[in-house]
Amino acid sequence: MIRVYILCKRLINKIRSILYQEEAIYELKKSKVNFYKDIRFLGPSILNIKGICTIGRGFICVSSLNCIDYGCSKIIVKPNAKLTIGNKCGISNVLLHCYNNIEIGNYVN
């Protein structure tokens, strides 16, 4: 019985991970963000992008329920603002709130 519970829990977690990733990709496409297919979103993320946003190759965003404020990373780009994230960058439980211009270089974790 415990084994079935563990298997079910793993399956639910896998489905949840897929849904978080697909929701983030949907939001990026809806906001017309320039990004590569190899980016990953692990955990819940809130994306509110009204300005210009470019995300490089190999980007990873990790969110955990142990974080304050609903346990998620938030990326907010206001209209007329520009956010650029370079290649092979990673963020974890972070709030990026761009009013004017934020540029993160390559290989920043």
N, C-alpha and C positions, 0 to 999 in steps of 0.2 A: 504493500500500500504506500509506504514512504517512497519507494522507487518511482511509482506512477506519479506521485505528487511532484517529485523533483523533475521528472521528465516534462510534465505539464508546465511547471514554472519556467524551465529553460525555453520551451516553445513559446510561451507568452512573452518572455523577455526578448526573444529573437524577433517576433512579430512587432513588438513595440519599437525595437531598434530600426527595423525596416520602415515603419510608419514615420518615425522622427526624421529619418533621412529623406524620405519621399516628400514629406511636408515641407522641409527646408528647400529642397530642389524646386518644388512647385512655387514657393514664394520668391525664390531667386529669378525664376523664369518670368513670373508675373511682373516682377519689378524691373525686368530687362537688364539684369546684372550680367556682366561679362565674366564667365567662369569656365573652368575645365571640368570634365566629367569625373576626375579622380578626387574631387573634394569629398570630405566626410563630415557628417554631423552625428555625433554620438550623444544622445540625450536630447531633451527638449530645448528648442531655441525659439526666440521671438525675433522675427525679422520685419522691420518697418523701414523700407528703403524707398525714399521719394526722390533722392538725388542720383548722382552718378556713382556707380560702384563697380570696381574691378577686383576679382579675386584670382590669384595665381594658382599654379599647379600644386597639388599635394597639400592643400589647406585642410586643416582638421579643427573642428570646434567640438570640445568636450563639455558637456553639462551634467551636473549631478544633482540629485535631490537633496544633498547635504548642503547646498548653497542657500544663502539668504535670498529672499524675494522669489519664491516659487521654484527655486532650484533650476534655473535655466540661464543660458547666455542670451544677451540681447544685443542686436546690432541695429542701430537707428541712424538713418542718414536723412537729414532734412532736405527739403527742396533747395536747389542751387548749391548744395554741398557735394564734396567729392571724397570718397573713401577708396583707397587703393591698398590692397593687401598683396604682398609679394609671394613668390614661390616657396614652398616647403615651410609654411608658417603654421603655428598652432596657437589656439587660445583655449582657455578653460575657465568656465564660470565667470565670464567677464561682461561688462557693459561698455560697448563702444557707442558713443552718442556724438555724431558728427554734425556740427553746425556750419563749418566752413570747409576745412580740408584736413584729412588725416592720411598719412602715408606710412605704411609699415613695410620695411624692406624685406629682402629675401632671407630665409633661414632664421626667422625670429620665432622663438617659442616662449 
